[in-house]
Structures are given as C-alpha cells and as structure tokens.
C-alpha cells in the first residue's frame, strides 16, 4: 500500500512495500512522483499490471488506486497485489530467486501473530473483490481501528484474534501499524448485526484502548477508505 497526495507525490508507504521496492533496487522518498515509484501515473485503471524486477526475475503486480477526499486537498491510496508471471521471460528466468526474495514480505506480524497490512489487503481482496454492487442485500462492512493503551497491544491482539476465531463474520484482524490494530467484519445486510459486531469489538479490547468503528459498503476500496477515515478520527482525538 502507498499513499500519495493530491499532486501525486508519495506521502507514506507500508513496510511490505518498502521491502519490495528495496528488493527491486529502489529507495522511495517522500515527495517522489507516482510515475517514478510505480512506473505508471495516477490514476490508473483497475487491473493495470506493473512489472517490478526482483532478484533476477520479474514480479508482476496489479491493483487499483482509490481517490481520497478531505479538508487537506485529498490524495490517493494505491493497493497492489502480486500476481503470477507471464510472457517469454517466464520460461527463461528461474522463479526460485523471486520466491526467496518475496519471503521477506510477511503476511503476519511476528510479534502479535496478526495479519500485516499487506496480509489484510490480500485477505480482503480474496473475500471482497475489487467492487460490489450497492444493493439492499449486499454485505455491509464493519471496520474497527483500535489504539491500545500503553502495554495493551499484545493483550488486545490476543483478544481480537480469539474473537475472530469464534465468529463467522470477521474477514481479518491485522496489526495495521505499530500502535494500532484493524478489524474488518461483514454484516449480511443487517444493520442490527453490524451494531452487534461493533459492540463485540468494543467489549473485547481493554478498557483504556481508543477505538473508532465505522460502517460502509462491503467492497475492498470502500473498506480501505473506512480504515483511512478511522485513522483520521483517532488522530483527531
């Protein structure tokens, strides 16, 4: 995942992205143009394929960019996922170095055992897809961003992990950043179920934890937008 401002300049990126770009010999910096970082300008159509040279081979990425609107002029979130290689080079370049290098892109956080941001996005993509029709019966997403109190990150991570294992509705629980945990669940078109999920998450975390819970459409772009909005609410206090 990468974040760009309204002028298509790099603002922030997560650890898996940093590792991937490092393997590709790139050293991104705040202010870099999207076209220089990604090899393609913003916006680009869903399904656009980006080819990144990694460990003597080529890793192919695809994804989408999502426009963000806020009082600071807005910006863009870019979500990329790895896909298989194709073309003539696939038969001449051994995939082993690529697989070895990409093991550095973790799906789970080593400290808590929860998903990493990359792992959560991949899991969301598998469950939700890139888009969903906004019908009355379409699943509603419930997104909770939890900021545990001092010393409570591990406690809340364990509690949310256990809660997710015992319920059918959660899509994923991740360590979204060093001090925040993200929970994404689906309510099958029932507002009462969405409210119950929100209550469950609130009652599961420690009393001193700050939490922002939002509901919205159950597609990948909408869920990521909800997480961004939840981050804004926690940052605003």
Secondary structure, DSSP 4 states (H G I P E B T S, - for coil): -EEEETTSBEEEE-HHHHHHHHHTT----TT-BHHHHHSSPSS--TT-EEEEEETTEEEEEEEEEEEE--TT--EEEEEEEEE---STHHHHS-SHHHHHHHTTS-SB-TTT-SBPHHHHHHHHHHHH-S-----TTSPEEEEEEEE--TT-HHHHHHHHHHHHHH-SSEEEEEEEETTEEEEEEEESS-HHHHHHHHHHHHHHS-TT-EEEEEEEESSHHHHHHHHHHHHHHHHH-
